[in-house]
């Protein structure tokens, strides 16, 4: 006999915890950008979102804002 334990769903669980945004890349740059993205993701071991956040933070620090 299996016992299934279910976590009760609370109103805060139903709220979206992430924000999604679209990224537009011109067709002429799409292949190049995809290749660069894949190489950087592999090098750093990041997902697309993690890579994007890291690059934004690094640039922010570099600009001393």
ChimeraX attribute file (.defattr): number of C-alpha atoms within 10 A of each C-alpha:
attribute: neighborCount
match mode: 1-to-1
recipient: residues
	/A:1	3
	/A:2	4
	/A:3	5
	/A:4	6
	/A:5	6
	/A:6	6
	/A:7	6
	/A:8	7
	/A:9	8
	/A:10	8
	/A:11	7
	/A:12	8
	/A:13	9
	/A:14	8
	/A:15	8
	/A:16	8
	/A:17	7
	/A:18	6
	/A:19	5
	/A:20	7
	/A:21	6
	/A:22	5
	/A:23	5
	/A:24	7
	/A:25	11
	/A:26	8
	/A:27	9
	/A:28	8
	/A:29	9
	/A:30	12
	/A:31	12
	/A:32	11
	/A:33	14
	/A:34	12
	/A:35	11
	/A:36	12
	/A:37	16
	/A:38	15
	/A:39	12
	/A:40	15
	/A:41	17
	/A:42	12
	/A:43	9
	/A:44	11
	/A:45	11
	/A:46	14
	/A:47	14
	/A:48	13
	/A:49	11
	/A:50	13
	/A:51	18
	/A:52	14
	/A:53	11
	/A:54	14
	/A:55	12
	/A:56	12
	/A:57	12
	/A:58	12
	/A:59	11
	/A:60	11
	/A:61	10
	/A:62	9
	/A:63	8
	/A:64	7
	/A:65	6
